[in-house]
Amino acid sequence: MLVLGTALPAVAELRIDITRGVTEPMPIAITDFQGEGQSVDVGRDIARVVAADLERSGLFRPLDRQAFIQTAASAQQQPRFADWRVIGAQALVSGSAVLQPDGRLKVEFRLWDVFAEEQMTGLAYYTVPANWRRVAHIVADAIYKRITGEDGYFDTRVVYIAESGPQNRRKKQLAIMDQDGANHRFLTDGNVLVLTPRFSPTLQEITYLAYFNNKPRVYLLNIDTGQQEVLGDFPGMTFAPRFSPDGNAVIMSMARNGNSDIYAMDLRTRKVQRLTNDPSIDTSPSYAPDSRQVVFNSDRGGSQQLYVMDGDGGNVRRISFGEGRYATPVWSPRGDLIAFTKMNRGRFYIGVMRPDGSGERLLTESFLDEGPTWAPNGRVLMFFRQTPTDSRGQGGVVRLYSIDLTGQNLREVVTPIDASDPAWSPLIP
């Protein structure tokens, strides 16, 4: 449970322009949040999670606490801005975490513009003490938004395929974690092969593909309750499910009579609508944020390329024309770009292009990069990267990475074991 207690007016204009290709990280001082008794450690941990979130974005450089001149307790009362300017801070975060008589934890923070000597924002939250890590992510999101002008993405989760075992007998489980790797847990036991998990945009639900009795089927899973159900008993095989933006439909590829086309199922009526009807392989559909269009990949032109069609299946047009093959397109939550996997001359790339196919940019390159997924603010992508396997069968390590839309700030997202096919959640409601 979270309760927003206080919002103070923002007056200063310290800002990072995240649309630039290369941005020098902003030096920011983040003091331990002040507490009493048991909440002292909580306040310290909150400050560290906030600092780690902001540092990982590549836009902020949290300063070493050993360099601080003013104490955290004193800064919480009133910052001495000259002391923070001396150590190079442009922004300062102070705060507190205090247990209330009713057992709730009250977390307050203030963001200061050190040079303007003004408060940029200040908020307070009430929650159960066990929820402190989530509050830290919410505080980091508030700081990110105040300074960049864009929504944050730290209060989110990632579902992915956890892989283990030899390459010829790979065990694949559904797993979920916070975007920083904390609170990791497995959602399936690995007895059934699972693939392509995708978050609902409105609920804590995922859809995924599982091979039960060697037959691929699309499932729905409620993360909180663990309840799962088969999404219809179709005569053919179903692949690549993904929710519609309003969460009321699932679009997927279905093979009937040896041919794969794209279908959409209304989750309220379970009515299925066929959207493509072509002898080629049509798969990997993804809705635009307004549901009016769908991007997918197809080999109908002789090679695997990206196509866009209207939401009812009409007006199909090809949008990728570069050298190589294109796959796994995903429409940005902002609607302005489509991310994809590109394969060309034995190399794999993660790239983006506008919905009309113009402005193609390749952000990564490796032996195997695949499966992009967007952060909810449409500014960061996550994907998986696999290393080659040598003649002795060694290698083949699979890991998750994130990268900015600008092509900067490539970072590994650490997982306990091999990881593939990530899906980024919306901001947690």
N, C-alpha and C positions, 0 to 999 in steps of 0.2 A: 504494500500500500504506500502510495506517495501522495503527499499533499503539498502543493505549492503555497508557501506562506506569505512571502513578501516579494514584490518587484519594485525596484527603485529606478528612477528615470535615468536614461543614458544621455550624456551631454558631450563627451569628448569624441574625437574623430580619428583616433589611432586605427590604422587599417592595413590589411594585407590584400593585395590584388592577386587572387589565385588564378586568374586567367592568363597571367604571364607565363612564358615557357620556363624560366628559371627564377625562383624567388629565394632570396637570402633569408634563412630562418630568423624569425623575430626573437631576440633575447627576452626571456620572460622569467621573472622571479616568482616562485610558488612556495610560500611558507607552509610549514606544518599547520594544519587546522587545529586550533586550540581546544582543549577539552579538560575534563576533570575526571579523576579516578579511572574507571575502565575505559572511558572514551578517549583518553590520551592516545592510546595506540591506534584507535579507529581514526582519529584526526590525522595522525601521521600517515596511515595507510591510504586514506582518501587523497591526501596531497600527492602521494607517490603515483597513484593510479591516474590522477589528473595530469601530472607531468608526463607520464609514459604515453598517454593518449595523444597529448599535444605534440610530443617529440616525434612519435611515430608518423604523424601527418606530414612531417617534413617541412612544415611551415613555421614551427616554433623551436627555439633552443632553450630549454629550461636551464637556468644557471645553477652552478654548484652551490649547495647550501653552505658549504664551508666559507664561501666568499661573502655571505650576508653580514652586514654591519649592524643593522637594526634587528632586534630579536623579533620572533614571530608574535609574541604576546604584545609587544609594544606596537608593531605594525598593525595588529588587529584593532588597537585603539585609534591610532592615527599615524599614517606613514610619514616618515621623514624622507621626503622625495630626493633630497640631495644625496642621502646615503645610498639610495638605489641607483641614482644616475652615476655615481662614482664607480659602481661595479658593472655598468653597461646595460642595466635593465631598461627596456622601453615600456614594459608592462609589469604590473605587480598583482599577484593574487594573494589575498589574505582570507582567513575564514575560521570557523569554529565548528565543533561537533560535540554536542552536549546532550546527555541523557535527561529526559524530562521526567517529572514525577509520575506521569502516566505510563512510563516505560518506553515511550517513543524516543527516537533519536532526532534531534533538531540539527540540521546542517545548514550553515550560512556561509556565503562567500561574497567577497567584493573584488571587482576587477578595476584596477587603477591605471590611468595613463600617467606614467611617471614624469614626462616632460610637461604636459599640460597641467599636472597636479590636480587632476579631476577624476572622480569616480565614473567609470564607463557603464557599469551595471552592478547590481547586487540582488541576490535572490536567497530565499530560505526554503528549506524542504523539511517536512516531517515524515518519518518512515519508521518501520521496525528496524532494530539494530542490525539484523542479519542482511538487510538490504543495502548496507553501506557502499558496497562496490558499485551497484547500479547508480546510486546517487552520485558517486564520483564520475561515472561516465556522463551523467546528465549535466553535471557542472562543466565538464570538458566540452560538451556540445554547446553549452551556453556561451562559453568563452570563445570557442571557434566561430560561432555565428556572430557574436558582437564584433569581432575583429575582422572577419572575412566578408561578412554580409551574406554568407551562404549557410544553409542548415548543416549541422554536424552529422556524424554517422557513428559515434562511439557507443551509444546506447542501442546496440544491435547484436544480433547473433548470426552465426554461420553454421549451416548444416552442410555436411560433406560426406564423401565415401572414404572410410578408414580402411586401408589395405594392409594385409599381412600375409606371410607365407610365401612359398616359392612361386615363380612366375607361372608355372603350369598348373598350380593348384591354389590360385589366389583367393584369399578370404576377404570378402567385401562387406562391411557393416555400415549402417547409417550412424553418424556421430554428429553431435551438436556442441557448440562452445560459444562463449562470448567472442566478440570480434577481436579481442586481445588474447584469446586462447584460454582464458580462465573458465572455470565451471564446466570443464569438458566431461561429456558422458556419452556412452553408446546408446543408441535407440533400438538396435536390433542385435541379435546374438551371432550373426555370421553364418547360420545354418542355411540361409537362402541368399543367393546372389542378389544384390540390390544396386540400382544405378539411378542417375539423374534426379536427385532430390531437388524440389523447388518449393519456395515459401509461398504461402498465401499472402497477398498484399494487405489483407484486412484482419486475419485471424492468426493465432498461433497454430497454424496447420501447415503440413507439407504434403505434396504429392510426389510420388516416386514410382519407379519401375522395379518389380521384383520377379525373379524367375521361380515360381512355385510349381513343383512337379515338371520342371524344365519348360514351363510355359510362361512367357512374359505377360504380366498384368500390371495395370496402373492401380495404385493404392492411395488412399488418403489416410493421414496419421495426425491425430491431435497431440501436440507435443506435451501439453499439460496433463492430459488424462491418460495418454498412451493408447487410447482407443483407435483402432484402424479398421478400414473397410475397403473392399474391392470396388473400384469405380466401374461397375458394370461387368457383365460376363459376355465379352464380345467374341464372335466366332473366329476372328483372326487375332494376330499378335498386335499389341499396342506398345508404342514407344514415345519417348521424349515429351512427357506431359508438362504443361505449364499453366498456371492460373491466369485468368483474365484479370485486368486491373481492378475490377470491383469484387473479385473473389467469387463471383457467382457462376463461373464457367471454367472448364478445363479444356484447353486445346491440345491436341496430340496427333501423332501419326499412327495410322492403323493399317495393317497389311491384310488385304482381302484378295483371295485368288491370286496370290503371289505379287500383288501390286500395292505399293504404299502411297496413301493419300492422307490429307489432313482433315481432321474432324474436330468439331467442338461439341462438348456436352454441357448442357445447362444443369448445374448441380441441384437446382430446386425441382425441376421436372424430370430430370434424367433423360431428356430428349436429346438425341444426337443429330447434328447437322453436318453433312459432308460439304467441305469447302473447296477441295480440289478434285479434279477428275482427269487424270493424265496418266499415260502408261509409264511414265518415268517414276523415280523415287522422290517423293516430296516428304520432307521431315524437318525437325527442329523448329517448329513455329513459335513465334513470340509476338504478343500484341503490342501495339503502340499504347501509350498511356491513356489515350481517349478511346481505345478499343475500335477505332474506325478503320485501322489498317493492321495487317499481319505481315511480318517478315518471316521467310522460311528459306531453306536451301533445297535445290532440286537439280537433277542432272538432265532436265528436259531439253536443254540446249546442247547436249553432247558432253558437257563437263559440269562438275558440281559448282553451282553459282548461287548467289542470293537473289531472291525475288520478293517483291512487295505486292500484296493484293488488298482489296477492300475487305472489311470485316465479314462480308457475306460471301466472300470467295470470288467476287468479280474483279475486273480491271487488273489482271495480273501483268506485272512488268518487271523485267530484269533490271537490277541496280548495280551489280558488280561486273566490271569489264576488265579488271587488271589481269596480269599474268598469274597463272596458278589456279588453285581451287579454293573455294570459300565454304565455311561451315559454321555451325552453332551460333547463328546470329541472335543477339539479345538487344531489344530496344531499350534505350536509356530511360530512366524514370522522368527525366526532364523533357524527353521527346525529341531532342535536337540531334541525337546521334544513334547509330547502331554499332554495337561492338561485335566482333566476329573472330573466328580462327581462320588463318590463311595458310595454305600449304603450297610451297613453290620450290622446286629444285632440291628436294630433300630437307628443307628447313621449315619450321613452323613459326608462325607469327600471331600475336594478338594485335588487332587493329581496330580502328573506328572509321566510319564514314557517315555522311549525312543521309537522311532517309531517301533522297533522290539519287544516291550513289556518288555524289561529288565529295571532294575534300578527303579522300582516303588517306589515312595516316597509320603507319605501323609503329606500335609502341614497344613491342618486345620481339626478340628473335632467339631461337634456341633449337636444339635437337628435337624437342617436342613441347610446345606450349599450346594449351587447349582449354576450352570451357570457360570463357569469361563470364563474370557476374558483376553487376553494378552495385556500388554502395547506394543507399537510398537518396543521397544528394546528387548522384550522377556525376561526381567529380573523381571517383576512385574506382578502379577495377580490381577484382581478384580473379585468379586463374590457377591452373596447376601446370607444373613443369616436371618432365621426366628426363633423367639422364640416360645415356646409352648403356646397353648391356654388352660386356666384353665376351670374348670367345669362351671364357670359363663360366659364363652365366652370371658374372658379378656386375653390379651396377643396377640400372633400372630403378633408381630411387625416385620416388614421386613426392613432390612437396607443393604446398600452396604458397603463392606470392601475391602481393598487391603492388599496384603501380598507379601513379597519378595520371589523370587524363592528359597532362602535358607531356607524358613519357618520362617523367622524373620520379625519383624516390621509389625505386624498386626495392621491396622488402620481403623477406620470407615471413610467412605467418606460421609460427612454430606449432606443430602438432605432435602428439605422443608417438605416433607411428606414421607410415606412409599415408598420403592424403591426396584425393583427387576430386574433381567435379564439385567445386564449392557452389553454394547458393547463399547470397547475402540477404538477410531479413530486412524488412522495413524497420523504421524506428519502433521500438517496443511501445505499445500503447499503455 
